[in-house]
Amino acid sequence: MSLPSRRRVLRRVGAVAAVPGVTIGIGSRSGRGVDSDEAEWHRTYGGDGFQCHALSETDDGVLVIGRTGSGRPETPWIAEIDGDGEPRWTTTIDTPGFTSAVDAVEVDGGYTVLGTTDESPSLWLVRLDDAGREQWRRREEGPHGIRGLHPADDGYLVTGYRGNPQRVDAEPDAWVRATDADGRTRWEHTYDGSYVSNVLSREDGFLLAGGATVAVRVRYRTSTAGECSSGPPPTASSSGGGRTMYNT
C-alpha cells in the first residue's frame, strides 16, 4: 500500500489521550475517526501519563507534540511518525519547573520546538535535528499566553497574548515576538486584540489573525519590524465575538 501524502495524513489523523500511552490513528475518508471499523491503522505510543497536545505536518509524515507524566513533573515529549504511524524517533526535552511544549515547526534539517515553563525565564525554544537530537536551546522571558510558533524572515514569530485574561479590569493584548534563526529576540510588539493565533508572511511584513472581545477589523501598514506606520484608523462593530485581522 502506498503511503498517503502529508496533507492526506493530516486531514485524516485523529489524536486522543489514552491510558496508557498516546493513541493516534488514520480513519476512513468519511471522517468517522479511529473508532470506525474502516480505520486503516492506529498506534499507541509511550506508557501511563503520555498525552498528545498537537500534531504538526512534516514533508513525509507527522510530528507528535505531547508530554509524559501527570502533574509535577511533566516532560515535553516529541515523536516523528511516518504515514503508517511507525515511529522514526522519539525524544523528551528536559526543562525545569512545570513545563509543556506548545508548538513546533519544521526547518531545514530538523525542527524547532516552542514551550513554556513556570520558572523564570518562562519561554523556551529548542532546536532538534532530523533524528530528534537537541542542537541548541534558548530561554527568555515571555508573557503569560504563548500560543504558536511560525517561520518568518530567517527566524520565527512567537505569537500569543500579554496580560491575564482572568482579570476583569484589564484586557489582554495581542502579542508577537520575532526571533532570529537561533532564537534570539529581534523585536516584539503588542496590538489591539485579545491574542494572535495565525501568521502569513508578506513581502513587506506579516498578516496576523487572532481573537477579539468584539468584532473588530484593523488594517495597519508596518515595516518587517512590526512597527505601525500611518494609515486608516481602526474600525469596530458593537457586536460581540469575532476575529481580528492585522495587515502588518
C-alpha positions as CSV (number, residue, x, y, z in Angstrom):
1,M,0.0,0.0,0.0
2,S,1.4,3.4,-1.0
3,L,1.9,6.0,1.8
4,P,-0.7,8.8,1.9
5,S,0.5,12.3,1.2
6,R,1.3,14.6,4.2
7,R,-1.9,16.5,3.6
8,R,-4.0,13.3,3.5
9,V,-2.3,12.2,6.7
10,L,-3.2,15.5,8.5
11,R,-6.8,15.5,7.2
12,R,-7.4,12.0,8.4
13,V,-5.4,11.7,11.6
14,G,-7.2,11.7,14.9
15,A,-5.3,12.1,18.2
16,V,-6.7,11.3,21.6
17,A,-5.2,10.9,25.1
18,A,-5.0,7.2,26.1
19,V,-4.2,5.3,29.2
20,P,-1.6,4.1,28.9
21,G,0.0,6.0,26.1
22,V,-0.9,8.2,23.2
23,T,-3.2,6.7,20.6
24,I,-3.1,8.1,17.0
25,G,-5.0,6.6,14.1
26,I,-6.0,7.2,10.5
27,G,-9.7,6.6,9.9
28,S,-11.8,6.5,6.8
29,R,-12.2,9.3,4.3
30,S,-15.7,9.8,5.8
31,G,-14.0,11.2,8.9
32,R,-15.6,8.8,11.3
33,G,-12.4,8.6,13.2
34,V,-10.2,5.9,14.7
35,D,-13.0,4.0,16.3
36,S,-14.6,3.3,12.9
37,D,-14.4,-0.3,11.5
38,E,-12.8,1.3,8.4
39,A,-9.8,2.6,10.3
40,E,-6.6,1.8,8.3
41,W,-4.4,1.8,11.4
42,H,-4.0,3.1,14.9
43,R,-0.9,3.1,17.1
44,T,-0.3,3.6,20.8
45,Y,3.0,5.2,21.9
46,G,4.5,5.6,25.4
47,G,3.1,4.5,28.6
48,D,0.9,5.7,31.5
49,G,0.8,9.5,31.6
50,F,1.7,10.2,28.0
51,Q,-0.6,12.7,26.3
52,C,-0.7,14.4,22.9
53,H,-1.2,18.2,22.7
54,A,-0.8,18.8,18.9
55,L,0.1,17.4,15.5
56,S,2.4,19.2,13.0
57,E,2.8,18.2,9.4
58,T,6.2,17.3,8.0
59,D,7.4,16.6,4.5
60,D,6.5,13.0,4.7
61,G,4.8,12.3,8.0
62,V,3.6,13.9,11.3
63,L,5.3,15.3,14.3
64,V,3.5,14.5,17.5
65,I,3.8,17.1,20.3
66,G,3.0,15.9,23.8
67,R,4.2,15.2,27.3
68,T,4.9,12.5,29.8
69,G,3.9,12.4,33.4
70,S,0.9,13.9,35.1
71,G,1.0,16.8,37.5
72,R,4.6,17.7,38.5
73,P,6.9,17.0,37.0
74,E,5.9,16.9,33.3
75,T,8.3,16.4,30.5
76,P,7.7,17.5,26.9
77,W,7.7,14.5,24.6
78,I,8.2,14.7,20.8
79,A,7.8,11.9,18.2
80,E,8.1,11.8,14.4
81,I,6.0,9.2,12.7
82,D,5.7,8.1,9.1
83,G,2.5,7.8,7.1
84,D,1.7,4.4,8.5
85,G,2.2,5.6,12.1
86,E,5.5,3.9,12.6
87,P,7.8,6.0,14.9
88,R,11.0,7.2,13.3
89,W,12.3,8.6,16.6
90,T,11.0,9.9,19.9
91,T,12.7,12.2,22.4
92,T,12.0,14.2,25.6
93,I,13.0,17.8,26.4
94,D,14.1,18.2,30.0
95,T,13.3,21.7,31.3
96,P,12.8,23.0,34.9
97,G,9.5,23.6,36.5
98,F,6.0,22.9,35.3
99,T,6.6,22.8,31.6
100,S,4.9,22.0,28.3
101,A,5.6,22.0,24.6
102,V,3.2,24.4,22.8
103,D,4.1,24.2,19.1
104,A,6.8,23.1,16.6
105,V,7.8,23.9,13.0
106,E,9.8,22.0,10.5
107,V,13.1,23.7,9.5
108,D,15.9,22.7,7.2
109,G,17.4,19.6,8.8
110,G,15.0,19.2,11.7
111,Y,12.5,21.0,13.9
112,T,12.3,24.0,16.3
113,V,10.0,23.4,19.3
114,L,8.4,26.2,21.4
115,G,7.4,25.7,25.0
116,T,6.8,27.4,28.4
117,T,7.7,26.8,32.0
118,D,6.5,28.3,35.3
119,E,10.2,29.1,36.2
120,S,11.9,32.2,35.0
121,P,12.8,32.7,32.2
122,S,9.5,31.3,31.1
123,L,9.7,30.8,27.3
124,W,12.0,28.3,25.7
125,L,12.9,27.3,22.1
126,V,14.7,24.0,21.4
127,R,16.2,23.1,18.0
128,L,16.2,19.3,17.1
129,D,17.9,17.7,14.2
130,D,16.1,15.3,11.9
131,A,16.8,12.4,14.3
132,G,15.4,14.3,17.3
133,R,18.8,15.2,18.8
134,E,19.0,18.6,20.5
135,Q,21.2,21.1,18.7
136,W,20.6,24.2,20.8
137,R,18.1,25.7,23.3
138,R,17.3,29.3,24.3
139,R,15.3,30.6,27.2
140,E,13.9,34.1,27.6
141,E,11.1,35.8,29.5
142,G,7.7,35.7,27.8
143,P,4.2,36.7,28.5
144,H,1.5,34.5,30.1
145,G,-0.2,33.4,26.9
146,I,2.1,31.6,24.4
147,R,0.0,30.1,21.5
148,G,2.1,29.4,18.4
149,L,5.4,29.4,16.5
150,H,5.7,30.4,12.9
151,P,8.7,30.5,10.5
152,A,9.4,34.0,9.2
153,D,12.3,36.1,7.8
154,D,15.1,33.6,8.5
155,G,13.8,33.2,12.0
156,Y,10.5,32.8,13.8
157,L,7.4,34.6,15.1
158,V,6.2,33.6,18.5
159,T,2.5,34.6,19.0
160,G,0.0,34.8,21.8
161,Y,-1.1,37.5,24.2
162,R,0.2,39.6,27.0
163,G,-1.8,40.1,30.2
164,N,-4.1,37.9,32.3
165,P,-7.4,37.1,30.6
166,Q,-8.9,36.2,34.0
167,R,-8.7,39.9,35.2
168,V,-11.9,41.8,34.7
169,D,-10.2,45.2,35.0
170,A,-7.7,44.7,32.1
171,E,-8.0,43.2,28.6
172,P,-5.1,41.1,27.3
173,D,-3.2,42.5,24.3
174,A,-2.3,40.6,21.1
175,W,1.4,39.9,21.2
176,V,4.1,39.0,18.7
177,R,7.9,38.4,19.2
178,A,10.3,38.0,16.2
179,T,13.5,36.0,16.7
180,D,16.4,35.1,14.5
181,A,17.2,31.6,13.4
182,D,19.0,30.9,16.7
183,G,16.0,32.1,18.8
184,R,17.4,35.5,19.8
185,T,14.8,38.2,20.1
186,R,14.8,40.8,17.3
187,W,11.7,42.7,18.3
188,E,8.3,42.3,20.0
189,H,5.1,44.3,19.8
190,T,1.6,44.3,21.2
191,Y,-1.5,45.1,19.2
192,D,-5.2,45.8,19.8
193,G,-7.0,42.5,20.2
194,S,-7.0,39.6,22.6
195,Y,-4.4,37.3,21.0
196,V,-2.6,36.4,17.8
197,S,-3.0,32.8,16.6
198,N,-2.1,32.7,12.9
199,V,0.5,34.4,10.7
200,L,1.1,34.7,6.9
201,S,4.3,36.3,5.6
202,R,4.1,39.1,3.1
203,E,6.8,40.9,1.1
204,D,6.6,44.0,3.4
205,G,5.5,42.4,6.6
206,F,3.0,39.9,8.0
207,L,-0.7,39.2,8.1
208,L,-1.8,38.4,11.7
209,A,-5.1,36.9,12.7
210,G,-6.5,36.3,16.2
211,G,-9.3,36.9,18.6
212,A,-11.1,40.0,20.0
213,T,-13.7,40.6,22.6
214,V,-15.8,42.5,20.0
215,A,-15.9,42.1,16.2
216,V,-13.0,44.3,15.0
217,R,-11.2,44.7,11.8
218,V,-8.0,46.7,11.8
219,R,-5.6,47.4,9.0
220,Y,-2.1,48.7,9.6
221,R,0.8,49.2,7.3
222,T,4.0,48.3,9.1
223,S,7.6,47.5,8.4
224,T,9.0,44.0,8.7
225,A,10.0,45.0,12.3
226,G,6.3,45.1,13.2
227,E,6.1,48.8,13.7
228,C,2.9,50.5,12.6
229,S,3.1,53.5,10.2
230,S,0.4,56.0,9.4
231,G,-2.8,54.5,8.0
232,P,-6.6,54.5,8.2
233,P,-7.9,54.4,11.8
234,P,-9.3,51.1,13.0
235,T,-13.0,50.4,12.8
236,A,-15.0,48.4,15.2
237,S,-18.5,46.9,15.4
238,S,-20.5,46.7,18.6
239,S,-21.5,43.1,18.2
240,G,-20.0,40.5,20.5
241,G,-17.5,37.9,19.4
242,G,-15.3,37.9,16.3
243,R,-11.9,37.7,14.8
244,T,-9.3,40.5,14.5
245,M,-7.0,40.7,11.4
246,Y,-3.9,42.8,11.3
247,N,-2.3,43.6,8.0
248,T,1.3,44.3,9.1
